[in-house]
Each structure stands twice: as structure tokens, then as C-alpha cells.
Amino acid sequence: MLLRGWDDWRYRRQLRARVRKLERTEKRRLVDVERMLTRRRSLERQVRSLEAARRLLAIWHIAHVPMGLALFGSVAIHIAATLYFRAGLW
């Protein structure tokens, strides 16, 4: 993710170098192809980013569920102890 700009620049540079080699008549059609290839690359990058986010959220979920259960358990114990000892009631 940190080298995305460099990777895009290099990709565009290689693509333009190949385009220069084509004849002028083919260049007109190539504008559409280049636009489609750029869109495809963008969509592939989005897929990779979403996959990375999904993996990170799965890891977070592994830690989050036990912490949530422990906190809810401590709240239940706290409420039970408060009622048992009548703390703050009179």
C-alpha cells in the first residue's frame, strides 16, 4: 500500500512506452483500451485492499469477542456485588 504511487507511475510509464510503438491509426482505438486497462487496475487494487481489510478485521474479531465477554462478565459481577452489599442504596 505504501508503494502504490510508485507502482502506478511505473505501470503508466510502461504502458505509454508500448503505446508509442503502435501506429497512429491504432492509437485512436488504444485510448479506449488504455482507459479500460486503467479501470481494471483500479478495480484489482480495490479488491486487494478489501481483502487486506477483511484479514485485519478477522484478526481484530479474534481479540474483540473475548474482551467483550470479559467486560460484560465484569459488569454483571459489579452489579451483583452492588446489589448484594447494598452499596449506595441508603
PASEBA-1860 file (N, C-alpha, C; in nm, 3 decimals):
! residues 90
1> MLLRGWDD> 0.083/-0.119/0.000/0.000/0.000/0.000/0.088/0.126/0.000 ~ 0.205/0.119/0.061/0.290/0.237/0.069/0.354/0.271/-0.064 ~ 0.372/0.173/-0.149/0.439/0.196/-0.277/0.340/0.206/-0.393 ~ 0.214/0.233/-0.363/0.111/0.238/-0.465/0.141/0.345/-0.571 ~ 0.184/0.462/-0.530/0.215/0.569/-0.624/0.327/0.530/-0.718 ~ 0.431/0.471/-0.663/0.544/0.427/-0.744/0.500/0.319/-0.842 ~ 0.421/0.226/-0.796/0.374/0.118/-0.881/0.287/0.171/-0.994 ~ 0.198/0.265/-0.964/0.114/0.326/-1.067/0.197/0.402/-1.169
9> WRYRRQLR> 0.294/0.477/-1.124/0.379/0.554/-1.215/0.454/0.461/-1.309 ~ 0.509/0.355/-1.254/0.584/0.259/-1.335/0.493/0.190/-1.437 ~ 0.372/0.155/-1.393/0.276/0.091/-1.483/0.239/0.184/-1.598 ~ 0.207/0.311/-1.567/0.172/0.407/-1.671/0.289/0.431/-1.766 ~ 0.410/0.437/-1.715/0.527/0.458/-1.798/0.547/0.343/-1.895 ~ 0.533/0.220/-1.849/0.547/0.104/-1.936/0.436/0.100/-2.041 ~ 0.315/0.135/-1.999/0.203/0.135/-2.092/0.223/0.240/-2.201 ~ 0.267/0.358/-2.165/0.290/0.464/-2.264/0.404/0.428/-2.358
17> ARVRKLER> 0.507/0.360/-2.308/0.617/0.318/-2.394/0.569/0.220/-2.500 ~ 0.480/0.132/-2.462/0.426/0.036/-2.558/0.333/0.104/-2.658 ~ 0.260/0.204/-2.611/0.168/0.277/-2.699/0.246/0.352/-2.806 ~ 0.358/0.409/-2.770/0.438/0.485/-2.866/0.483/0.399/-2.984 ~ 0.496/0.272/-2.962/0.543/0.183/-3.067/0.434/0.154/-3.171 ~ 0.310/0.177/-3.137/0.200/0.146/-3.229/0.183/0.255/-3.335 ~ 0.121/0.220/-3.442/0.095/0.318/-3.547/-0.013/0.415/-3.501 ~ -0.022/0.527/-3.570/-0.116/0.632/-3.530/-0.261/0.586/-3.542
25> TEKRRLVD> -0.293/0.507/-3.641/-0.432/0.461/-3.655/-0.472/0.372/-3.539 ~ -0.379/0.294/-3.492/-0.410/0.206/-3.379/-0.417/0.283/-3.248 ~ -0.353/0.396/-3.242/-0.352/0.476/-3.119/-0.492/0.525/-3.085 ~ -0.573/0.554/-3.185/-0.709/0.602/-3.159/-0.789/0.496/-3.083 ~ -0.779/0.373/-3.127/-0.850/0.266/-3.058/-0.786/0.236/-2.922 ~ -0.659/0.262/-2.914/-0.586/0.230/-2.793/-0.624/0.319/-2.674 ~ -0.676/0.437/-2.702/-0.718/0.525/-2.593/-0.826/0.456/-2.510 ~ -0.921/0.393/-2.579/-1.025/0.319/-2.506/-0.968/0.199/-2.432
33> VERMLTRR> -0.877/0.130/-2.495/-0.815/0.014/-2.430/-0.737/0.059/-2.307 ~ -0.665/0.169/-2.319/-0.588/0.219/-2.205/-0.681/0.258/-2.090 ~ -0.793/0.320/-2.123/-0.890/0.357/-2.020/-0.944/0.233/-1.950 ~ -0.975/0.129/-2.028/-1.025/0.005/-1.969/-0.919/-0.063/-1.883 ~ -0.795/-0.062/-1.929/-0.688/-0.124/-1.851/-0.664/-0.048/-1.720 ~ -0.673/0.084/-1.726/-0.657/0.165/-1.605/-0.769/0.135/-1.506 ~ -0.892/0.124/-1.558/-1.006/0.092/-1.472/-0.990/-0.048/-1.411 ~ -0.945/-0.142/-1.493/-0.924/-0.278/-1.442/-0.820/-0.279/-1.331
41> RSLERQVR> -0.713/-0.206/-1.351/-0.607/-0.199/-1.249/-0.660/-0.137/-1.120 ~ -0.743/-0.035/-1.135/-0.802/0.029/-1.018/-0.892/-0.069/-0.943 ~ -0.972/-0.144/-1.015/-1.061/-0.241/-0.951/-0.981/-0.354/-0.885 ~ -0.874/-0.397/-0.948/-0.790/-0.501/-0.886/-0.727/-0.450/-0.758 ~ -0.687/-0.322/-0.757/-0.629/-0.262/-0.635/-0.735/-0.256/-0.525 ~ -0.859/-0.222/-0.562/-0.966/-0.218/-0.463/-0.991/-0.356/-0.404 ~ -0.988/-0.457/-0.488/-1.008/-0.595/-0.440/-0.899/-0.631/-0.341 ~ -0.772/-0.601/-0.374/-0.662/-0.631/-0.282/-0.676/-0.555/-0.151
49> SLEAARRL> -0.718/-0.429/-0.158/-0.736/-0.351/-0.036/-0.848/-0.407/0.051 ~ -0.957/-0.447/-0.012/-1.067/-0.505/0.064/-1.029/-0.639/0.126 ~ -0.950/-0.717/0.054/-0.903/-0.844/0.111/-0.813/-0.819/0.232 ~ -0.727/-0.720/0.223/-0.639/-0.687/0.336/-0.721/-0.638/0.455 ~ -0.820/-0.554/0.429/-0.906/-0.505/0.537/-0.983/-0.619/0.601 ~ -1.030/-0.712/0.520/-1.104/-0.826/0.574/-1.015/-0.911/0.665 ~ -0.890/-0.933/0.623/-0.798/-1.010/0.708/-0.772/-0.939/0.840 ~ -0.752/-0.806/0.834/-0.728/-0.731/0.958/-0.849/-0.734/1.050
57> LAIWHIAH> -0.967/-0.722/0.994/-1.088/-0.727/1.076/-1.109/-0.866/1.136 ~ -1.071/-0.970/1.065/-1.081/-1.105/1.120/-0.989/-1.120/1.241 ~ -0.869/-1.064/1.231/-0.777/-1.069/1.344/-0.833/-0.989/1.461 ~ -0.888/-0.871/1.432/-0.945/-0.788/1.537/-1.062/-0.861/1.602 ~ -1.142/-0.932/1.525/-1.257/-1.003/1.579/-1.213/-1.110/1.678 ~ -1.100/-1.174/1.651/-1.048/-1.277/1.741/-1.020/-1.217/1.879 ~ -0.969/-1.094/1.885/-0.939/-1.029/2.013/-1.063/-0.962/2.072 ~ -1.149/-0.910/1.988/-1.262/-0.829/2.034/-1.367/-0.911/2.108
65> VPMGLALF> -1.400/-1.027/2.057/-1.505/-1.109/2.120/-1.468/-1.150/2.263 ~ -1.350/-1.205/2.289/-1.317/-1.239/2.428/-1.311/-1.116/2.520 ~ -1.259/-1.004/2.469/-1.257/-0.884/2.553/-1.398/-0.839/2.586 ~ -1.487/-0.843/2.488/-1.626/-0.804/2.513/-1.692/-0.895/2.616 ~ -1.670/-1.024/2.605/-1.728/-1.117/2.702/-1.673/-1.092/2.842 ~ -1.544/-1.067/2.852/-1.484/-1.040/2.983/-1.541/-0.911/3.043 ~ -1.558/-0.810/2.963/-1.612/-0.683/3.014/-1.758/-0.698/3.057 ~ -1.839/-0.768/2.977/-1.978/-0.789/3.016/-1.985/-0.873/3.143
73> GSVAIHIA> -1.897/-0.971/3.155/-1.893/-1.052/3.277/-1.857/-0.968/3.399 ~ -1.758/-0.878/3.384/-1.720/-0.793/3.497/-1.832/-0.696/3.533 ~ -1.907/-0.650/3.436/-2.023/-0.562/3.465/-2.127/-0.639/3.544 ~ -2.154/-0.762/3.503/-2.253/-0.843/3.575/-2.209/-0.867/3.719 ~ -2.082/-0.899/3.739/-2.030/-0.919/3.875/-2.041/-0.790/3.956 ~ -2.009/-0.678/3.894/-2.016/-0.549/3.963/-2.159/-0.517/4.005 ~ -2.254/-0.538/3.918/-2.394/-0.512/3.952/-2.440/-0.605/4.062 ~ -2.404/-0.733/4.053/-2.444/-0.829/4.158/-2.384/-0.792/4.292
81> ATLYFRAG> -2.257/-0.752/4.295/-2.193/-0.713/4.421/-2.256/-0.587/4.477 ~ -2.290/-0.493/4.391/-2.353/-0.369/4.438/-2.487/-0.398/4.501 ~ -2.566/-0.485/4.441/-2.696/-0.519/4.498/-2.682/-0.603/4.625 ~ -2.586/-0.691/4.629/-2.567/-0.777/4.747/-2.525/-0.696/4.868 ~ -2.433/-0.603/4.850/-2.384/-0.525/4.961/-2.462/-0.396/4.983 ~ -2.564/-0.372/4.903/-2.649/-0.252/4.911/-2.567/-0.124/4.907 ~ -2.467/-0.122/4.826/-2.380/-0.005/4.818/-2.452/0.108/4.748 ~ -2.455/0.224/4.813/-2.514/0.343/4.754/-2.665/0.346/4.754
89> LW> -2.729/0.248/4.818/-2.876/0.250/4.819/-2.931/0.335/4.933 ~ -2.861/0.336/5.055/-2.910/0.418/5.166/-2.801/0.474/5.246
END
